[in-house]
Amino acid sequence: MPSPRLAELLKLYPWQPHPEGMLYLETHRDDLRTVAICLFLPGTGSAPHRVTSSSELWFLHEGELDLHVLTAPGAPPKTHRLSLGQDGGLPTFEVPRNLWQAATLPHPDSYALCSVVCAPPFHFSNFETAPEALFAAGRLW
């Protein structure tokens, strides 16, 4: 059973499932950027993916979220904790375009509410999930 706050968030917006694995709602689109709110439910995360045309600016509003970013081929991913001051984390982070990334909840029973700004605007045609073979071989994470 979700917490009262999570139950409230689930009812508050017309969420859509995102191919990454979380719920989202696009709230703004213009010629320069798109903005979406994202809700990570307990036990969920995002599939490893990259956006080839846009940088992503992440803004945390509730909870905590770990962003795992692969900055160089063959290097281990760098993990960035988004938090509202807990554990020294910051509530914002930029993922540059074309970098492989994934998001996880640091606590399996928690949730996280974020906004993501993509500039230039996000288009699913520029979104790519990582091939399963790369993960099975341990080549990305």
C-alpha positions as CSV (number, residue, x, y, z in Angstrom):
1,M,0.0,0.0,0.0
2,P,1.5,3.3,-1.0
3,S,2.2,6.1,1.5
4,P,-0.5,8.7,1.8
5,R,1.7,11.2,-0.1
6,L,2.5,8.7,-2.9
7,A,-1.2,7.9,-3.2
8,E,-1.9,11.6,-3.5
9,L,0.7,12.0,-6.2
10,L,-0.7,9.1,-8.2
11,K,-4.1,10.7,-8.3
12,L,-2.9,14.3,-8.9
13,Y,-1.7,13.9,-12.5
14,P,-2.6,11.9,-15.6
15,W,0.6,9.8,-15.5
16,Q,1.8,7.8,-18.5
17,P,4.2,4.9,-18.4
18,H,7.6,5.8,-19.8
19,P,9.7,3.2,-21.8
20,E,12.4,3.7,-19.2
21,G,10.2,2.3,-16.4
22,M,8.9,5.3,-14.4
23,L,5.7,7.3,-14.8
24,Y,5.9,10.7,-16.5
25,L,3.9,13.7,-17.7
26,E,5.1,16.2,-20.2
27,T,4.2,19.6,-18.8
28,H,5.9,22.0,-21.3
29,R,7.2,21.9,-24.9
30,D,8.5,24.8,-27.0
31,D,11.2,25.2,-29.7
32,L,13.9,25.3,-27.1
33,R,13.1,22.6,-24.5
34,T,10.7,20.1,-23.0
35,V,9.8,19.7,-19.4
36,A,8.4,16.5,-17.8
37,I,7.7,15.4,-14.3
38,C,8.7,11.9,-13.4
39,L,7.5,9.6,-10.6
40,F,9.6,6.6,-9.6
41,L,7.5,4.2,-7.7
42,P,8.9,1.8,-5.0
43,G,11.0,-0.9,-6.6
44,T,11.3,0.8,-9.9
45,G,14.1,2.6,-11.8
46,S,14.9,3.6,-15.3
47,A,16.2,1.3,-18.0
48,P,19.7,2.1,-19.2
49,H,19.3,4.6,-22.0
50,R,20.6,7.6,-23.7
51,V,19.2,10.7,-25.4
52,T,21.2,11.4,-28.5
53,S,20.0,15.0,-29.2
54,S,19.4,16.6,-25.8
55,S,21.1,17.2,-22.4
56,E,18.9,16.4,-19.5
57,L,18.6,18.6,-16.4
58,W,17.2,16.7,-13.5
59,F,15.5,18.4,-10.6
60,L,14.5,16.4,-7.5
61,H,11.3,17.5,-5.6
62,E,10.7,14.6,-3.2
63,G,12.6,11.5,-2.2
64,E,16.1,10.6,-3.3
65,L,17.4,9.2,-6.6
66,D,20.7,7.8,-7.9
67,L,21.7,8.7,-11.4
68,H,24.3,6.4,-12.9
69,V,26.1,7.9,-15.9
70,L,28.6,6.3,-18.1
71,T,31.0,9.1,-19.0
72,A,33.6,7.1,-21.0
73,P,33.7,3.8,-22.8
74,G,35.0,1.0,-20.6
75,A,34.9,3.2,-17.4
76,P,32.6,2.3,-14.6
77,P,29.5,4.5,-14.3
78,K,29.6,7.5,-12.0
79,T,26.7,7.6,-9.5
80,H,25.2,11.0,-8.5
81,R,22.8,11.1,-5.6
82,L,20.0,13.6,-6.0
83,S,18.7,14.5,-2.6
84,L,17.4,17.5,-0.7
85,G,20.6,17.8,1.4
86,Q,20.7,14.3,2.8
87,D,24.1,12.6,2.5
88,G,25.6,15.7,0.9
89,G,23.6,15.2,-2.3
90,L,22.3,18.0,-4.4
91,P,18.8,18.3,-5.9
92,T,20.0,19.0,-9.5
93,F,22.2,17.3,-12.0
94,E,22.9,17.5,-15.7
95,V,23.4,14.5,-17.9
96,P,25.0,15.6,-21.2
97,R,23.5,14.3,-24.5
98,N,24.5,10.9,-25.8
99,L,25.7,9.5,-22.5
100,W,24.3,6.1,-21.2
101,Q,22.5,6.6,-18.0
102,A,20.0,4.9,-15.6
103,A,18.3,5.9,-12.4
104,T,17.6,3.9,-9.3
105,L,16.0,4.5,-6.0
106,P,18.6,4.2,-3.2
107,H,16.0,2.7,-0.8
108,P,13.7,0.1,-2.4
109,D,10.6,1.1,-0.5
110,S,10.9,4.8,-1.3
111,Y,9.7,6.9,-4.2
112,A,11.0,10.0,-6.0
113,L,9.4,12.9,-7.8
114,C,11.6,14.8,-10.3
115,S,11.4,17.2,-13.2
116,V,13.5,16.7,-16.2
117,V,14.3,19.5,-18.7
118,C,15.6,18.5,-22.1
119,A,17.2,21.0,-24.4
120,P,16.9,21.0,-27.3
121,P,13.4,19.4,-27.0
122,F,13.0,15.7,-26.3
123,H,11.8,13.4,-29.1
124,F,11.4,9.7,-28.7
125,S,13.1,9.2,-32.1
126,N,16.3,10.4,-30.3
127,F,15.8,8.1,-27.3
128,E,17.6,4.7,-27.2
129,T,17.5,2.0,-24.6
130,A,20.7,0.0,-24.3
131,P,20.9,-3.4,-26.0
132,E,20.4,-6.2,-23.6
133,A,23.6,-7.9,-24.8
134,L,25.7,-5.0,-23.4
135,F,24.2,-5.5,-20.0
136,A,24.4,-9.2,-20.0
137,A,28.1,-9.0,-20.8
138,G,28.5,-6.3,-18.0
139,R,29.9,-3.9,-20.6
140,L,28.0,-0.8,-19.5
141,W,27.5,-1.1,-15.7
